[in-house]
Amino acid sequence: MRPEVQDQIIEIIAREAVLEPAQVRPDMTLEDIGLDSLGLVEMIFSIEETFGISVPFNANEPGETRFDLSSVGSIVAAVEELISEQGTPAVA
């Protein structure tokens, strides 16, 4: 994982969950963090805007896409993969 990508994603998730970034760890699930469905949508929009990527619309169904929302770390890995595939800069 690229630290700068992970740090930005943690900041986005923390902001949407109304937490401090230090409270968010890569091994945590969105449920652990307390992120509701509206927060999830806002998080995805923020990630797309920050990294210049497009998250698949069925991202909330992990079996249907490679974008895994099962943990903070899996979100970071999925964003890094999308950045590589779409040829966008790692940090906006």
PDB file of N, CA, C and O in Angstrom:
ATOM      1  N   MET A   1       0.830  -1.191   0.000  1.00  0.00           N
ATOM      2  CA  MET A   1       0.000   0.000   0.000  1.00  0.00           C
ATOM      3  C   MET A   1       0.870   1.249   0.000  1.00  0.00           C
ATOM      4  O   MET A   1       1.889   1.324   0.687  1.00  0.00           O
ATOM      5  N   ARG A   2       0.443   2.216  -0.782  1.00  0.00           N
ATOM      6  CA  ARG A   2       1.152   3.489  -0.798  1.00  0.00           C
ATOM      7  C   ARG A   2       0.643   4.325   0.381  1.00  0.00           C
ATOM      8  O   ARG A   2      -0.558   4.564   0.500  1.00  0.00           O
ATOM      9  N   PRO A   3       1.551   4.765   1.243  1.00  0.00           N
ATOM     10  CA  PRO A   3       1.130   5.505   2.437  1.00  0.00           C
ATOM     11  C   PRO A   3       0.294   6.744   2.133  1.00  0.00           C
ATOM     12  O   PRO A   3      -0.655   7.036   2.861  1.00  0.00           O
ATOM     13  N   GLU A   4       0.629   7.481   1.068  1.00  0.00           N
ATOM     14  CA  GLU A   4      -0.108   8.705   0.776  1.00  0.00           C
ATOM     15  C   GLU A   4      -1.555   8.393   0.378  1.00  0.00           C
ATOM     16  O   GLU A   4      -2.463   9.149   0.724  1.00  0.00           O
ATOM     17  N   VAL A   5      -1.776   7.303  -0.339  1.00  0.00           N
ATOM     18  CA  VAL A   5      -3.132   6.904  -0.716  1.00  0.00           C
ATOM     19  C   VAL A   5      -3.888   6.469   0.528  1.00  0.00           C
ATOM     20  O   VAL A   5      -5.028   6.878   0.751  1.00  0.00           O
ATOM     21  N   GLN A   6      -3.250   5.643   1.328  1.00  0.00           N
ATOM     22  CA  GLN A   6      -3.890   5.172   2.558  1.00  0.00           C
ATOM     23  C   GLN A   6      -4.252   6.343   3.466  1.00  0.00           C
ATOM     24  O   GLN A   6      -5.361   6.390   3.997  1.00  0.00           O
ATOM     25  N   ASP A   7      -3.345   7.277   3.649  1.00  0.00           N
ATOM     26  CA  ASP A   7      -3.602   8.428   4.524  1.00  0.00           C
ATOM     27  C   ASP A   7      -4.787   9.248   4.036  1.00  0.00           C
ATOM     28  O   ASP A   7      -5.622   9.672   4.834  1.00  0.00           O
ATOM     29  N   GLN A   8      -4.862   9.474   2.722  1.00  0.00           N
ATOM     30  CA  GLN A   8      -5.976  10.261   2.188  1.00  0.00           C
ATOM     31  C   GLN A   8      -7.302   9.525   2.338  1.00  0.00           C
ATOM     32  O   GLN A   8      -8.320  10.139   2.659  1.00  0.00           O
ATOM     33  N   ILE A   9      -7.297   8.231   2.111  1.00  0.00           N
ATOM     34  CA  ILE A   9      -8.536   7.461   2.262  1.00  0.00           C
ATOM     35  C   ILE A   9      -8.975   7.438   3.719  1.00  0.00           C
ATOM     36  O   ILE A   9     -10.162   7.577   4.013  1.00  0.00           O
ATOM     37  N   ILE A  10      -8.031   7.265   4.628  1.00  0.00           N
ATOM     38  CA  ILE A  10      -8.372   7.291   6.053  1.00  0.00           C
ATOM     39  C   ILE A  10      -8.951   8.650   6.431  1.00  0.00           C
ATOM     40  O   ILE A  10      -9.907   8.716   7.204  1.00  0.00           O
ATOM     41  N   GLU A  11      -8.395   9.722   5.907  1.00  0.00           N
ATOM     42  CA  GLU A  11      -8.935  11.058   6.185  1.00  0.00           C
ATOM     43  C   GLU A  11     -10.359  11.185   5.674  1.00  0.00           C
ATOM     44  O   GLU A  11     -11.216  11.735   6.366  1.00  0.00           O
ATOM     45  N   ILE A  12     -10.625  10.688   4.476  1.00  0.00           N
ATOM     46  CA  ILE A  12     -11.970  10.748   3.900  1.00  0.00           C
ATOM     47  C   ILE A  12     -12.948   9.945   4.754  1.00  0.00           C
ATOM     48  O   ILE A  12     -14.024  10.436   5.096  1.00  0.00           O
ATOM     49  N   ILE A  13     -12.579   8.721   5.093  1.00  0.00           N
ATOM     50  CA  ILE A  13     -13.458   7.866   5.890  1.00  0.00           C
ATOM     51  C   ILE A  13     -13.705   8.490   7.260  1.00  0.00           C
ATOM     52  O   ILE A  13     -14.842   8.526   7.731  1.00  0.00           O
ATOM     53  N   ALA A  14     -12.654   8.977   7.894  1.00  0.00           N
ATOM     54  CA  ALA A  14     -12.794   9.608   9.211  1.00  0.00           C
ATOM     55  C   ALA A  14     -13.735  10.807   9.142  1.00  0.00           C
ATOM     56  O   ALA A  14     -14.586  10.987  10.013  1.00  0.00           O
ATOM     57  N   ARG A  15     -13.579  11.618   8.112  1.00  0.00           N
ATOM     58  CA  ARG A  15     -14.438  12.806   7.959  1.00  0.00           C
ATOM     59  C   ARG A  15     -15.900  12.390   7.824  1.00  0.00           C
ATOM     60  O   ARG A  15     -16.775  12.985   8.454  1.00  0.00           O
ATOM     61  N   GLU A  16     -16.168  11.381   7.014  1.00  0.00           N
ATOM     62  CA  GLU A  16     -17.550  10.939   6.807  1.00  0.00           C
ATOM     63  C   GLU A  16     -18.134  10.272   8.052  1.00  0.00           C
ATOM     64  O   GLU A  16     -19.343  10.331   8.279  1.00  0.00           O
ATOM     65  N   ALA A  17     -17.285   9.644   8.851  1.00  0.00           N
ATOM     66  CA  ALA A  17     -17.744   8.973  10.075  1.00  0.00           C
ATOM     67  C   ALA A  17     -17.666   9.885  11.297  1.00  0.00           C
ATOM     68  O   ALA A  17     -17.998   9.466  12.406  1.00  0.00           O
ATOM     69  N   VAL A  18     -17.234  11.118  11.101  1.00  0.00           N
ATOM     70  CA  VAL A  18     -17.063  12.115  12.170  1.00  0.00           C
ATOM     71  C   VAL A  18     -16.132  11.559  13.256  1.00  0.00           C
ATOM     72  O   VAL A  18     -16.468  11.524  14.440  1.00  0.00           O
ATOM     73  N   LEU A  19     -14.964  11.134  12.807  1.00  0.00           N
ATOM     74  CA  LEU A  19     -13.920  10.617  13.691  1.00  0.00           C
ATOM     75  C   LEU A  19     -12.614  11.344  13.374  1.00  0.00           C
ATOM     76  O   LEU A  19     -12.499  12.044  12.368  1.00  0.00           O
ATOM     77  N   GLU A  20     -11.656  11.163  14.241  1.00  0.00           N
ATOM     78  CA  GLU A  20     -10.299  11.627  13.978  1.00  0.00           C
ATOM     79  C   GLU A  20      -9.597  10.552  13.145  1.00  0.00           C
ATOM     80  O   GLU A  20      -9.821   9.363  13.372  1.00  0.00           O
ATOM     81  N   PRO A  21      -8.755  10.945  12.190  1.00  0.00           N
ATOM     82  CA  PRO A  21      -8.051   9.941  11.387  1.00  0.00           C
ATOM     83  C   PRO A  21      -7.288   8.909  12.232  1.00  0.00           C
ATOM     84  O   PRO A  21      -7.176   7.749  11.835  1.00  0.00           O
ATOM     85  N   ALA A  22      -6.779   9.314  13.360  1.00  0.00           N
ATOM     86  CA  ALA A  22      -6.035   8.382  14.221  1.00  0.00           C
ATOM     87  C   ALA A  22      -6.922   7.258  14.761  1.00  0.00           C
ATOM     88  O   ALA A  22      -6.416   6.231  15.213  1.00  0.00           O
ATOM     89  N   GLN A  23      -8.242   7.449  14.714  1.00  0.00           N
ATOM     90  CA  GLN A  23      -9.174   6.428  15.197  1.00  0.00           C
ATOM     91  C   GLN A  23      -9.496   5.377  14.140  1.00  0.00           C
ATOM     92  O   GLN A  23     -10.156   4.382  14.438  1.00  0.00           O
ATOM     93  N   VAL A  24      -9.038   5.588  12.917  1.00  0.00           N
ATOM     94  CA  VAL A  24      -9.355   4.692  11.804  1.00  0.00           C
ATOM     95  C   VAL A  24      -8.115   3.882  11.449  1.00  0.00           C
ATOM     96  O   VAL A  24      -7.058   4.436  11.147  1.00  0.00           O
ATOM     97  N   ARG A  25      -8.264   2.550  11.489  1.00  0.00           N
ATOM     98  CA  ARG A  25      -7.165   1.639  11.172  1.00  0.00           C
ATOM     99  C   ARG A  25      -7.503   0.815   9.929  1.00  0.00           C
ATOM    100  O   ARG A  25      -8.678   0.579   9.648  1.00  0.00           O
ATOM    101  N   PRO A  26      -6.489   0.378   9.186  1.00  0.00           N
ATOM    102  CA  PRO A  26      -6.734  -0.411   7.974  1.00  0.00           C
ATOM    103  C   PRO A  26      -7.520  -1.706   8.212  1.00  0.00           C
ATOM    104  O   PRO A  26      -8.211  -2.177   7.308  1.00  0.00           O
ATOM    105  N   ASP A  27      -7.425  -2.279   9.397  1.00  0.00           N
ATOM    106  CA  ASP A  27      -8.119  -3.539   9.656  1.00  0.00           C
ATOM    107  C   ASP A  27      -9.589  -3.359  10.040  1.00  0.00           C
ATOM    108  O   ASP A  27     -10.306  -4.347  10.201  1.00  0.00           O
ATOM    109  N   MET A  28     -10.047  -2.121  10.187  1.00  0.00           N
ATOM    110  CA  MET A  28     -11.424  -1.857  10.605  1.00  0.00           C
ATOM    111  C   MET A  28     -12.399  -1.991   9.436  1.00  0.00           C
ATOM    112  O   MET A  28     -12.072  -1.676   8.292  1.00  0.00           O
ATOM    113  N   THR A  29     -13.614  -2.471   9.758  1.00  0.00           N
ATOM    114  CA  THR A  29     -14.681  -2.499   8.763  1.00  0.00           C
ATOM    115  C   THR A  29     -15.437  -1.179   8.835  1.00  0.00           C
ATOM    116  O   THR A  29     -15.304  -0.435   9.807  1.00  0.00           O
ATOM    117  N   LEU A  30     -16.222  -0.892   7.818  1.00  0.00           N
ATOM    118  CA  LEU A  30     -17.035   0.323   7.843  1.00  0.00           C
ATOM    119  C   LEU A  30     -18.071   0.244   8.958  1.00  0.00           C
ATOM    120  O   LEU A  30     -18.473   1.267   9.513  1.00  0.00           O
ATOM    121  N   GLU A  31     -18.498  -0.965   9.283  1.00  0.00           N
ATOM    122  CA  GLU A  31     -19.411  -1.158  10.405  1.00  0.00           C
ATOM    123  C   GLU A  31     -18.710  -0.818  11.724  1.00  0.00           C
ATOM    124  O   GLU A  31     -19.302  -0.169  12.587  1.00  0.00           O
ATOM    125  N   ASP A  32     -17.463  -1.247  11.885  1.00  0.00           N
ATOM    126  CA  ASP A  32     -16.686  -0.909  13.086  1.00  0.00           C
ATOM    127  C   ASP A  32     -16.610   0.606  13.266  1.00  0.00           C
ATOM    128  O   ASP A  32     -16.679   1.119  14.383  1.00  0.00           O
ATOM    129  N   ILE A  33     -16.469   1.301  12.154  1.00  0.00           N
ATOM    130  CA  ILE A  33     -16.297   2.753  12.175  1.00  0.00           C
ATOM    131  C   ILE A  33     -17.617   3.472  12.405  1.00  0.00           C
ATOM    132  O   ILE A  33     -17.644   4.614  12.864  1.00  0.00           O
ATOM    133  N   GLY A  34     -18.723   2.784  12.079  1.00  0.00           N
ATOM    134  CA  GLY A  34     -20.038   3.384  12.264  1.00  0.00           C
ATOM    135  C   GLY A  34     -20.501   4.198  11.065  1.00  0.00           C
ATOM    136  O   GLY A  34     -21.307   5.117  11.211  1.00  0.00           O
ATOM    137  N   LEU A  35     -20.000   3.868   9.888  1.00  0.00           N
ATOM    138  CA  LEU A  35     -20.369   4.597   8.679  1.00  0.00           C
ATOM    139  C   LEU A  35     -21.703   4.071   8.159  1.00  0.00           C
ATOM    140  O   LEU A  35     -21.838   2.880   7.881  1.00  0.00           O
ATOM    141  N   ASP A  36     -22.687   4.957   8.027  1.00  0.00           N
ATOM    142  CA  ASP A  36     -23.990   4.550   7.521  1.00  0.00           C
ATOM    143  C   ASP A  36     -24.018   4.603   5.998  1.00  0.00           C
ATOM    144  O   ASP A  36     -23.015   4.943   5.371  1.00  0.00           O
ATOM    145  N   SER A  37     -25.160   4.270   5.402  1.00  0.00           N
ATOM    146  CA  SER A  37     -25.238   4.199   3.940  1.00  0.00           C
ATOM    147  C   SER A  37     -25.017   5.555   3.272  1.00  0.00           C
ATOM    148  O   SER A  37     -24.394   5.620   2.212  1.00  0.00           O
ATOM    149  N   LEU A  38     -25.509   6.622   3.862  1.00  0.00           N
ATOM    150  CA  LEU A  38     -25.273   7.955   3.306  1.00  0.00           C
ATOM    151  C   LEU A  38     -23.782   8.300   3.390  1.00  0.00           C
ATOM    152  O   LEU A  38     -23.211   8.852   2.450  1.00  0.00           O
ATOM    153  N   GLY A  39     -23.169   7.975   4.510  1.00  0.00           N
ATOM    154  CA  GLY A  39     -21.734   8.194   4.666  1.00  0.00           C
ATOM    155  C   GLY A  39     -20.931   7.393   3.654  1.00  0.00           C
ATOM    156  O   GLY A  39     -19.907   7.859   3.154  1.00  0.00           O
ATOM    157  N   LEU A  40     -21.403   6.177   3.353  1.00  0.00           N
ATOM    158  CA  LEU A  40     -20.736   5.335   2.364  1.00  0.00           C
ATOM    159  C   LEU A  40     -20.772   5.995   0.987  1.00  0.00           C
ATOM    160  O   LEU A  40     -19.763   6.038   0.284  1.00  0.00           O
ATOM    161  N   VAL A  41     -21.942   6.509   0.609  1.00  0.00           N
ATOM    162  CA  VAL A  41     -22.074   7.180  -0.690  1.00  0.00           C
ATOM    163  C   VAL A  41     -21.176   8.413  -0.740  1.00  0.00           C
ATOM    164  O   VAL A  41     -20.479   8.637  -1.730  1.00  0.00           O
ATOM    165  N   GLU A  42     -21.194   9.208   0.319  1.00  0.00           N
ATOM    166  CA  GLU A  42     -20.346  10.408   0.374  1.00  0.00           C
ATOM    167  C   GLU A  42     -18.871  10.035   0.315  1.00  0.00           C
ATOM    168  O   GLU A  42     -18.079  10.715  -0.337  1.00  0.00           O
ATOM    169  N   MET A  43     -18.504   8.948   1.001  1.00  0.00           N
ATOM    170  CA  MET A  43     -17.120   8.478   0.986  1.00  0.00           C
ATOM    171  C   MET A  43     -16.699   8.114  -0.432  1.00  0.00           C
ATOM    172  O   MET A  43     -15.615   8.489  -0.879  1.00  0.00           O
ATOM    173  N   ILE A  44     -17.557   7.387  -1.136  1.00  0.00           N
ATOM    174  CA  ILE A  44     -17.233   6.978  -2.502  1.00  0.00           C
ATOM    175  C   ILE A  44     -17.080   8.196  -3.403  1.00  0.00           C
ATOM    176  O   ILE A  44     -16.144   8.263  -4.199  1.00  0.00           O
ATOM    177  N   PHE A  45     -17.997   9.167  -3.285  1.00  0.00           N
ATOM    178  CA  PHE A  45     -17.886  10.388  -4.092  1.00  0.00           C
ATOM    179  C   PHE A  45     -16.580  11.122  -3.792  1.00  0.00           C
ATOM    180  O   PHE A  45     -15.906  11.596  -4.707  1.00  0.00           O
ATOM    181  N   SER A  46     -16.226  11.215  -2.520  1.00  0.00           N
ATOM    182  CA  SER A  46     -14.978  11.895  -2.140  1.00  0.00           C
ATOM    183  C   SER A  46     -13.753  11.177  -2.684  1.00  0.00           C
ATOM    184  O   SER A  46     -12.811  11.815  -3.157  1.00  0.00           O
ATOM    185  N   ILE A  47     -13.765   9.857  -2.618  1.00  0.00           N
ATOM    186  CA  ILE A  47     -12.648   9.069  -3.148  1.00  0.00           C
ATOM    187  C   ILE A  47     -12.531   9.289  -4.652  1.00  0.00           C
ATOM    188  O   ILE A  47     -11.431   9.487  -5.169  1.00  0.00           O
ATOM    189  N   GLU A  48     -13.663   9.255  -5.353  1.00  0.00           N
ATOM    190  CA  GLU A  48     -13.633   9.463  -6.799  1.00  0.00           C
ATOM    191  C   GLU A  48     -13.071  10.839  -7.145  1.00  0.00           C
ATOM    192  O   GLU A  48     -12.241  10.972  -8.043  1.00  0.00           O
ATOM    193  N   GLU A  49     -13.525  11.848  -6.432  1.00  0.00           N
ATOM    194  CA  GLU A  49     -13.074  13.212  -6.692  1.00  0.00           C
ATOM    195  C   GLU A  49     -11.592  13.391  -6.349  1.00  0.00           C
ATOM    196  O   GLU A  49     -10.841  13.997  -7.114  1.00  0.00           O
ATOM    197  N   THR A  50     -11.182  12.866  -5.206  1.00  0.00           N
ATOM    198  CA  THR A  50      -9.802  13.024  -4.750  1.00  0.00           C
ATOM    199  C   THR A  50      -8.805  12.353  -5.678  1.00  0.00           C
ATOM    200  O   THR A  50      -7.752  12.916  -5.976  1.00  0.00           O
ATOM    201  N   PHE A  51      -9.134  11.149  -6.137  1.00  0.00           N
ATOM    202  CA  PHE A  51      -8.182  10.365  -6.920  1.00  0.00           C
ATOM    203  C   PHE A  51      -8.458  10.362  -8.426  1.00  0.00           C
ATOM    204  O   PHE A  51      -7.698   9.769  -9.192  1.00  0.00           O
ATOM    205  N   GLY A  52      -9.534  11.016  -8.852  1.00  0.00           N
ATOM    206  CA  GLY A  52      -9.841  11.066 -10.276  1.00  0.00           C
ATOM    207  C   GLY A  52     -10.147   9.702 -10.860  1.00  0.00           C
ATOM    208  O   GLY A  52      -9.751   9.397 -11.985  1.00  0.00           O
ATOM    209  N   ILE A  53     -10.859   8.874 -10.088  1.00  0.00           N
ATOM    210  CA  ILE A  53     -11.207   7.526 -10.530  1.00  0.00           C
ATOM    211  C   ILE A  53     -12.720   7.372 -10.531  1.00  0.00           C
ATOM    212  O   ILE A  53     -13.444   8.238 -10.041  1.00  0.00           O
ATOM    213  N   SER A  54     -13.181   6.279 -11.079  1.00  0.00           N
ATOM    214  CA  SER A  54     -14.595   5.955 -11.076  1.00  0.00           C
ATOM    215  C   SER A  54     -14.785   4.621 -10.373  1.00  0.00           C
ATOM    216  O   SER A  54     -14.331   3.582 -10.854  1.00  0.00           O
ATOM    217  N   VAL A  55     -15.463   4.659  -9.227  1.00  0.00           N
ATOM    218  CA  VAL A  55     -15.737   3.444  -8.465  1.00  0.00           C
ATOM    219  C   VAL A  55     -16.942   2.756  -9.109  1.00  0.00           C
ATOM    220  O   VAL A  55     -17.931   3.423  -9.410  1.00  0.00           O
ATOM    221  N   PRO A  56     -16.884   1.445  -9.329  1.00  0.00           N
ATOM    222  CA  PRO A  56     -18.014   0.733  -9.935  1.00  0.00           C
ATOM    223  C   PRO A  56     -19.303   0.958  -9.151  1.00  0.00           C
ATOM    224  O   PRO A  56     -19.290   0.992  -7.920  1.00  0.00           O
ATOM    225  N   PHE A  57     -20.412   1.109  -9.867  1.00  0.00           N
ATOM    226  CA  PHE A  57     -21.693   1.390  -9.226  1.00  0.00           C
ATOM    227  C   PHE A  57     -22.158   0.290  -8.287  1.00  0.00           C
ATOM    228  O   PHE A  57     -22.870   0.578  -7.325  1.00  0.00           O
ATOM    229  N   ASN A  58     -21.789  -0.935  -8.524  1.00  0.00           N
ATOM    230  CA  ASN A  58     -22.203  -2.027  -7.656  1.00  0.00           C
ATOM    231  C   ASN A  58     -21.169  -2.315  -6.572  1.00  0.00           C
ATOM    232  O   ASN A  58     -21.023  -3.457  -6.136  1.00  0.00           O
ATOM    233  N   ALA A  59     -20.454  -1.283  -6.140  1.00  0.00           N
ATOM    234  CA  ALA A  59     -19.401  -1.458  -5.142  1.00  0.00           C
ATOM    235  C   ALA A  59     -19.930  -1.976  -3.811  1.00  0.00           C
ATOM    236  O   ALA A  59     -19.166  -2.538  -3.027  1.00  0.00           O
ATOM    237  N   ASN A  60     -21.227  -1.799  -3.535  1.00  0.00           N
ATOM    238  CA  ASN A  60     -21.766  -2.291  -2.269  1.00  0.00           C
ATOM    239  C   ASN A  60     -22.090  -3.784  -2.327  1.00  0.00           C
ATOM    240  O   ASN A  60     -22.586  -4.347  -1.351  1.00  0.00           O
ATOM    241  N   GLU A  61     -21.813  -4.430  -3.466  1.00  0.00           N
ATOM    242  CA  GLU A  61     -21.990  -5.863  -3.616  1.00  0.00           C
ATOM    243  C   GLU A  61     -20.642  -6.482  -3.986  1.00  0.00           C
ATOM    244  O   GLU A  61     -20.372  -6.713  -5.165  1.00  0.00           O
ATOM    245  N   PRO A  62     -19.787  -6.754  -2.982  1.00  0.00           N
ATOM    246  CA  PRO A  62     -18.425  -7.209  -3.261  1.00  0.00           C
ATOM    247  C   PRO A  62     -18.329  -8.403  -4.205  1.00  0.00           C
ATOM    248  O   PRO A  62     -17.346  -8.513  -4.939  1.00  0.00           O
ATOM    249  N   GLY A  63     -19.298  -9.288  -4.211  1.00  0.00           N
ATOM    250  CA  GLY A  63     -19.258 -10.430  -5.115  1.00  0.00           C
ATOM    251  C   GLY A  63     -19.454 -10.041  -6.560  1.00  0.00           C
ATOM    252  O   GLY A  63     -19.133 -10.822  -7.455  1.00  0.00           O
ATOM    253  N   GLU A  64     -19.968  -8.865  -6.809  1.00  0.00           N
ATOM    254  CA  GLU A  64     -20.263  -8.397  -8.150  1.00  0.00           C
ATOM    255  C   GLU A  64     -19.153  -7.537  -8.755  1.00  0.00           C
ATOM    256  O   GLU A  64     -19.191  -7.231  -9.947  1.00  0.00           O
ATOM    257  N   THR A  65     -18.178  -7.151  -7.958  1.00  0.00           N
ATOM    258  CA  THR A  65     -17.131  -6.254  -8.433  1.00  0.00           C
ATOM    259  C   THR A  65     -15.824  -6.560  -7.714  1.00  0.00           C
ATOM    260  O   THR A  65     -15.807  -7.257  -6.699  1.00  0.00           O
ATOM    261  N   ARG A  66     -14.736  -6.033  -8.252  1.00  0.00           N
ATOM    262  CA  ARG A  66     -13.446  -6.201  -7.572  1.00  0.00           C
ATOM    263  C   ARG A  66     -13.244  -5.137  -6.509  1.00  0.00           C
ATOM    264  O   ARG A  66     -12.283  -5.222  -5.745  1.00  0.00           O
ATOM    265  N   PHE A  67     -14.122  -4.127  -6.431  1.00  0.00           N
ATOM    266  CA  PHE A  67     -13.975  -3.070  -5.438  1.00  0.00           C
ATOM    267  C   PHE A  67     -14.518  -3.586  -4.111  1.00  0.00           C
ATOM    268  O   PHE A  67     -15.730  -3.680  -3.915  1.00  0.00           O
ATOM    269  N   ASP A  68     -13.614  -3.916  -3.212  1.00  0.00           N
ATOM    270  CA  ASP A  68     -13.946  -4.567  -1.943  1.00  0.00           C
ATOM    271  C   ASP A  68     -14.106  -3.525  -0.840  1.00  0.00           C
ATOM    272  O   ASP A  68     -13.173  -2.782  -0.535  1.00  0.00           O
ATOM    273  N   LEU A  69     -15.304  -3.478  -0.243  1.00  0.00           N
ATOM    274  CA  LEU A  69     -15.591  -2.540   0.851  1.00  0.00           C
ATOM    275  C   LEU A  69     -15.562  -3.220   2.214  1.00  0.00           C
ATOM    276  O   LEU A  69     -16.113  -2.683   3.175  1.00  0.00           O
ATOM    277  N   SER A  70     -14.932  -4.387   2.322  1.00  0.00           N
ATOM    278  CA  SER A  70     -14.991  -5.138   3.568  1.00  0.00           C
ATOM    279  C   SER A  70     -14.157  -4.533   4.699  1.00  0.00           C
ATOM    280  O   SER A  70     -14.426  -4.802   5.870  1.00  0.00           O
ATOM    281  N   SER A  71     -13.156  -3.724   4.370  1.00  0.00           N
ATOM    282  CA  SER A  71     -12.350  -3.070   5.410  1.00  0.00           C
ATOM    283  C   SER A  71     -11.684  -1.830   4.825  1.00  0.00           C
ATOM    284  O   SER A  71     -11.673  -1.636   3.610  1.00  0.00           O
ATOM    285  N   VAL A  72     -11.135  -1.002   5.688  1.00  0.00           N
ATOM    286  CA  VAL A  72     -10.415   0.188   5.240  1.00  0.00           C
ATOM    287  C   VAL A  72      -9.244  -0.225   4.351  1.00  0.00           C
ATOM    288  O   VAL A  72      -9.017   0.378   3.302  1.00  0.00           O
ATOM    289  N   GLY A  73      -8.511  -1.239   4.763  1.00  0.00           N
ATOM    290  CA  GLY A  73      -7.371  -1.714   3.978  1.00  0.00           C
ATOM    291  C   GLY A  73      -7.779  -2.225   2.610  1.00  0.00           C
ATOM    292  O   GLY A  73      -7.071  -2.000   1.629  1.00  0.00           O
ATOM    293  N   SER A  74      -8.918  -2.913   2.533  1.00  0.00           N
ATOM    294  CA  SER A  74      -9.375  -3.414   1.231  1.00  0.00           C
ATOM    295  C   SER A  74      -9.820  -2.268   0.330  1.00  0.00           C
ATOM    296  O   SER A  74      -9.665  -2.348  -0.889  1.00  0.00           O
ATOM    297  N   ILE A  75     -10.365  -1.213   0.906  1.00  0.00           N
ATOM    298  CA  ILE A  75     -10.738  -0.029   0.129  1.00  0.00           C
ATOM    299  C   ILE A  75      -9.476   0.621  -0.437  1.00  0.00           C
ATOM    300  O   ILE A  75      -9.442   1.009  -1.605  1.00  0.00           O
ATOM    301  N   VAL A  76      -8.448   0.735   0.390  1.00  0.00           N
ATOM    302  CA  VAL A  76      -7.172   1.312  -0.070  1.00  0.00           C
ATOM    303  C   VAL A  76      -6.627   0.488  -1.231  1.00  0.00           C
ATOM    304  O   VAL A  76      -6.214   1.046  -2.247  1.00  0.00           O
ATOM    305  N   ALA A  77      -6.622  -0.835  -1.088  1.00  0.00           N
ATOM    306  CA  ALA A  77      -6.105  -1.709  -2.150  1.00  0.00           C
ATOM    307  C   ALA A  77      -6.926  -1.555  -3.434  1.00  0.00           C
ATOM    308  O   ALA A  77      -6.364  -1.514  -4.528  1.00  0.00           O
ATOM    309  N   ALA A  78      -8.244  -1.471  -3.302  1.00  0.00           N
ATOM    310  CA  ALA A  78      -9.108  -1.329  -4.473  1.00  0.00           C
ATOM    311  C   ALA A  78      -8.876   0.012  -5.166  1.00  0.00           C
ATOM    312  O   ALA A  78      -8.855   0.080  -6.395  1.00  0.00           O
ATOM    313  N   VAL A  79      -8.702   1.074  -4.387  1.00  0.00           N
ATOM    314  CA  VAL A  79      -8.433   2.393  -4.968  1.00  0.00           C
ATOM    315  C   VAL A  79      -7.087   2.376  -5.680  1.00  0.00           C
ATOM    316  O   VAL A  79      -6.964   2.906  -6.784  1.00  0.00           O
ATOM    317  N   GLU A  80      -6.082   1.776  -5.063  1.00  0.00           N
ATOM    318  CA  GLU A  80      -4.772   1.691  -5.718  1.00  0.00           C
ATOM    319  C   GLU A  80      -4.869   0.939  -7.035  1.00  0.00           C
ATOM    320  O   GLU A  80      -4.223   1.318  -8.012  1.00  0.00           O
ATOM    321  N   GLU A  81      -5.663  -0.120  -7.075  1.00  0.00           N
ATOM    322  CA  GLU A  81      -5.840  -0.881  -8.310  1.00  0.00           C
ATOM    323  C   GLU A  81      -6.531  -0.025  -9.370  1.00  0.00           C
ATOM    324  O   GLU A  81      -6.125  -0.033 -10.532  1.00  0.00           O
ATOM    325  N   LEU A  82      -7.570   0.712  -8.980  1.00  0.00           N
ATOM    326  CA  LEU A  82      -8.264   1.588  -9.929  1.00  0.00           C
ATOM    327  C   LEU A  82      -7.349   2.698 -10.437  1.00  0.00           C
ATOM    328  O   LEU A  82      -7.398   3.059 -11.613  1.00  0.00           O
ATOM    329  N   ILE A  83      -6.520   3.236  -9.554  1.00  0.00           N
ATOM    330  CA  ILE A  83      -5.565   4.273  -9.962  1.00  0.00           C
ATOM    331  C   ILE A  83      -4.633   3.703 -11.026  1.00  0.00           C
ATOM    332  O   ILE A  83      -4.378   4.350 -12.042  1.00  0.00           O
ATOM    333  N   SER A  84      -4.128   2.499 -10.797  1.00  0.00           N
ATOM    334  CA  SER A  84      -3.220   1.859 -11.758  1.00  0.00           C
ATOM    335  C   SER A  84      -3.917   1.571 -13.080  1.00  0.00           C
ATOM    336  O   SER A  84      -3.361   1.830 -14.147  1.00  0.00           O
ATOM    337  N   GLU A  85      -5.135   1.036 -13.012  1.00  0.00           N
ATOM    338  CA  GLU A  85      -5.882   0.690 -14.218  1.00  0.00           C
ATOM    339  C   GLU A  85      -6.251   1.929 -15.036  1.00  0.00           C
ATOM    340  O   GLU A  85      -6.188   1.912 -16.265  1.00  0.00           O
ATOM    341  N   GLN A  86      -6.636   2.995 -14.345  1.00  0.00           N
ATOM    342  CA  GLN A  86      -7.116   4.178 -15.046  1.00  0.00           C
ATOM    343  C   GLN A  86      -6.005   5.173 -15.359  1.00  0.00           C
ATOM    344  O   GLN A  86      -6.242   6.194 -16.004  1.00  0.00           O
ATOM    345  N   GLY A  87      -4.797   4.873 -14.904  1.00  0.00           N
ATOM    346  CA  GLY A  87      -3.656   5.708 -15.224  1.00  0.00           C
ATOM    347  C   GLY A  87      -3.741   7.104 -14.652  1.00  0.00           C
ATOM    348  O   GLY A  87      -3.259   8.055 -15.267  1.00  0.00           O
ATOM    349  N   THR A  88      -4.354   7.246 -13.471  1.00  0.00           N
ATOM    350  CA  THR A  88      -4.476   8.552 -12.840  1.00  0.00           C
ATOM    351  C   THR A  88      -3.361   8.738 -11.821  1.00  0.00           C
ATOM    352  O   THR A  88      -2.798   7.751 -11.348  1.00  0.00           O
ATOM    353  N   PRO A  89      -3.029   9.968 -11.473  1.00  0.00           N
ATOM    354  CA  PRO A  89      -2.016  10.204 -10.445  1.00  0.00           C
ATOM    355  C   PRO A  89      -2.460   9.594  -9.121  1.00  0.00           C
ATOM    356  O   PRO A  89      -3.658   9.536  -8.843  1.00  0.00           O
ATOM    357  N   ALA A  90      -1.522   9.141  -8.306  1.00  0.00           N
ATOM    358  CA  ALA A  90      -1.842   8.497  -7.036  1.00  0.00           C
ATOM    359  C   ALA A  90      -2.479   9.455  -6.049  1.00  0.00           C
ATOM    360  O   ALA A  90      -3.333   9.041  -5.266  1.00  0.00           O
ATOM    361  N   VAL A  91      -2.101  10.698  -6.058  1.00  0.00           N
ATOM    362  CA  VAL A  91      -2.634  11.668  -5.099  1.00  0.00           C
ATOM    363  C   VAL A  91      -3.038  12.921  -5.861  1.00  0.00           C
ATOM    364  O   VAL A  91      -2.265  13.490  -6.632  1.00  0.00           O
ATOM    365  N   ALA A  92      -4.275  13.327  -5.617  1.00  0.00           N
ATOM    366  CA  ALA A  92      -4.767  14.543  -6.294  1.00  0.00           C
ATOM    367  C   ALA A  92      -4.496  15.766  -5.464  1.00  0.00           C
ATOM    368  O   ALA A  92      -4.838  16.876  -5.871  1.00  0.00           O
TER     369      ALA A  92
END
